[in-house]
Amino acid sequence: MFKNKKQTKFDYGAKKNLKVYGQSTPPEYDLDQFKNFNIKTFLTYSDNDAFSYPKDLEQFVNLVPAETRDDLITIKVYNKIK
């Protein structure tokens, strides 16, 4: 997630990125857009998730504006891979 210290959309590789995004690299998410919504955001993660890294989560949580963050929820048994 934070390989380049940026929060980006999925990286398909240069060729498919061009098809999907119109550029060779995945675009960054504009996290400032959360400030325009009057909604609370619940972030979920799992210690058991093979694709979830604590450092990534910590960095992401710090990127989401505090005024929109409501809770960080741990799902103990979730994993994207069975």
Backbone hydrogen bonds in HBPLUS format (Angstrom, degrees):
<---DONOR---> <-ACCEPTOR-->    atom                        ^
c    i                          cat <-CA-CA->   ^        H-A-AA   ^      H-
h    n   atom  resd res      DA  || num        DHA   H-A  angle D-A-AA Bond
n    s   type  num  typ     dist DA aas  dist angle  dist       angle   num
A0005-LYS N   A0002-PHE O   2.94 MM   3  4.57 166.6  1.96 106.0 108.0     1
A0029-TYR N   A0007-GLN O   2.84 MM  22  5.93 165.6  1.86 155.6 157.1     2
A0009-LYS N   A0027-PRO O   2.95 MM  18  5.92 159.4  1.99 168.1 170.8     3
A0017-ASN N   A0013-GLY O   2.82 MM   4  5.80 157.4  1.87 165.1 172.4     4
A0018-LEU N   A0014-ALA O   3.12 MM   4  6.29 149.6  2.22 143.5 149.5     5
A0019-LYS N   A0016-LYS O   3.03 MM   3  5.01 115.9  2.45  94.7 110.2     6
A0020-VAL N   A0016-LYS O   2.85 MM   4  6.12 167.6  1.87 160.8 163.6     7
A0021-TYR N   A0017-ASN O   2.68 MM   4  5.38 159.1  1.72 147.3 154.7     8
A0022-GLY N   A0018-LEU O   2.94 MM   4  4.35 130.2  2.19 107.0 118.1     9
A0033-GLN N   A0030-ASP O   3.18 MM   3  5.90 161.6  2.22 115.1 120.3    10
A0034-PHE N   A0031-LEU O   3.24 MM   3  5.84 160.7  2.28 112.5 117.3    11
A0035-LYS N   A0032-ASP O   2.98 MM   3  5.61 150.1  2.07 116.2 123.8    12
A0036-ASN N   A0033-GLN O   3.04 MM   3  5.45 152.5  2.11 109.4 117.5    13
A0037-PHE N   A0034-PHE O   3.20 MM   3  5.54 165.9  2.22 111.1 115.4    14
A0041-THR N   A0068-THR O   2.55 MM  27  5.65 151.1  1.63 169.2 173.7    15
A0070-ASP N   A0041-THR O   2.95 MM  29  5.53 166.2  1.97 148.6 144.2    16
A0043-LEU N   A0071-ASP O   3.00 MM  28  6.36 165.7  2.02 163.7 162.3    17
A0073-ILE N   A0043-LEU O   2.73 MM  30  6.11 165.7  1.74 163.6 167.8    18
A0045-TYR N   A0073-ILE O   2.99 MM  28  6.47 144.8  2.12 160.5 169.3    19
A0075-ILE N   A0045-TYR O   2.75 MM  30  6.00 162.8  1.78 158.9 165.0    20
A0049-ASP N   A0046-SER O   3.31 MM   3  5.28 169.2  2.32 104.0 106.8    21
A0052-SER N   A0049-ASP O   3.25 MM   3  5.28 168.1  2.26 108.5 111.5    22
A0056-ASP N   A0053-TYR O   2.96 MM   3  5.30 116.5  2.37 109.0 124.5    23
A0057-LEU N   A0053-TYR O   3.02 MM   4  6.33 162.5  2.05 160.3 165.8    24
A0058-GLU N   A0054-PRO O   2.94 MM   4  6.14 164.2  1.96 152.4 156.4    25
A0059-GLN N   A0055-LYS O   3.02 MM   4  6.24 162.2  2.05 149.3 153.7    26
A0060-PHE N   A0056-ASP O   2.85 MM   4  6.06 160.7  1.89 153.2 159.1    27
A0061-VAL N   A0057-LEU O   2.86 MM   4  6.02 170.0  1.87 159.4 161.7    28
A0062-ASN N   A0058-GLU O   3.23 MM   4  6.39 153.2  2.30 141.3 148.0    29
A0063-LEU N   A0060-PHE O   2.89 MM   3  5.05 140.6  2.05 103.1 115.3    30
A0064-VAL N   A0060-PHE O   3.20 MM   4  6.56 142.0  2.35 154.2 163.9    31
A0068-THR N   A0065-PRO O   2.97 MM   3  5.69 159.6  2.01 120.9 127.3    32
A0069-ARG N   A0066-ALA O   3.26 MM   3  5.14 140.6  2.43  96.0 106.8    33
